[in-house]
Amino acid sequence: MQNDRFECNYLIIGSGVSSYFAIRELLSIEKNSKIIVVTEDHEYPYDRPPLSKEYLRDQVRKESLFFMSQDYYMKNNLKVILGNRVTNIDPVEKVAYLERGESIKFDKALIATGGSPRRAGIKGEDKKGVHYLRSLADADSIKEELSFSKKPLIIGGGFIGVEIAASMATLGKKPTIVEKRSYIWGGFLDKHVSALIKEYFEKKGVAFRLEDSIREFLGEEKIVGAVTEKGETIGTDFVLIAAGITPNIEIALKSGIKTDNGIKVNEYLETSHRDVYSAGDVANVFDPSTGKMRRVEHWNNALYTGKLAARNMAGKHEKFDFISTVWSDIFDLHLESAGNTVNSGKQLVRGRIEDLSFSIVYLSDGKIEGYVAINRPDGEILVLNEMTKQKNDISGKEDIFENSDSDLKLMLS
């Protein structure tokens, strides 16, 4: 047990995307400010999206995942504490307490602890051969064992599950996805587009069992199969559970910081305690584009909130004003989406669905609520983001939108 006491201007808890960009932003604003980063991870900040794609497919080297080399963190005013964690904060005295006994006195703190893979609660999920993906260490373990797998099984047809299925198929595997919903990517795709993606995946060798779930994993120490709720047995030697994440709010709970589906923050990303901020997957902020409190688990939001929190910690006092976008690369498809794409009414299509190159906008009373785009030009995506953010009313302009030769910029209000 150590009793070391450190002091800093800014304490950053976590080492994900939000934390990294917060570090960069703070150093750009206050070059000589003293920053301490504490993370449970044993690695310096790295990018996570490639873990389920290029890195899993051995298309990029491990070194390329890191935002910066280790040398970057060797500055006199920047200290990174790896393999340790903050257990709680005294927000009045502004002191953070670490698991190994150290304490840190800070002026302002950022909680960017992200989330942990959600346990599925399936009997036998602790057997050898059952995996979750969140960290670089997880990815390394998955890569090693997947190389020997003959029958991989994925639990969950959400974002990560579908991306990993695409990577497995690219590696020559024949994965099966089990999803309790009636269609995949249900969080941000409508049933029609989802069915299109499913058909495309099936042609690539991915099998699906929809409207079913796993009741039990079979095997002694090592998994050999799974039994579904419908009573079917699926032979498998490798399982990936992709059931989403649970926000890591333990620090907030122990520190008296308000939580509700994550850590509640105001429009400046400040928590219920002054000078303690939160960003990234764990932060629940009022989203002006939807008019609701929202916790977003996507890369773009993590980058934006990390930088915004840093600026506000440095005294900028800027409000959250961002439309979070979702993107994914699967096989030769590039997908982007933003806004409400599930419960809206009228739809308009630009491009050709049958050619897998199209944009769909979702309307409510003539106003754009959201969009999904597959293999579309970058310029079109930028305009769609702005139209969604502004909730453009395109009543009477539907034909212009659906004409791929028209200039979408002319439709911006």
Buried (B, 14 or more C-beta within 10 A) or exposed (E): EEEEEBEBBBBBBBBBBBBBBBBBBBBEBBEEBBBBBBBBBEBBBBBBBBBBBBBBBEEBEEEEBBBEEEEBBEBEBBBBBBEBBBBBBBBEEBBBBBEBEBBBBBBBBBBBBBBBBBEBEBEBBEBEBBBBBBBBEBBEBBBEBBEEBEBBBBBBBBBBBBBBBBBBBBBEBBBBBBBBBEBBBBBBBBEEBBBBBBEBBEEBBBBBBBEBBBBBBBBEEEBBBBBBEEEEEBEBBBBBBBBBBEBBBBBBEEBBBBBEEBBBBBBBBBBBBEEBBBBBBBBBBBBBBBEEBBBBBBBBBBBBBBBBBBBBBBEEEEEBEBBBBBBBBBBEBBBBBBBBBBEBEEBBEBBEEEEBBBBBBBBBEBBBBBBBBBBBEEEBBEBBBBBBBBBBBBEEBBEBBBEBEBEBEEBEE
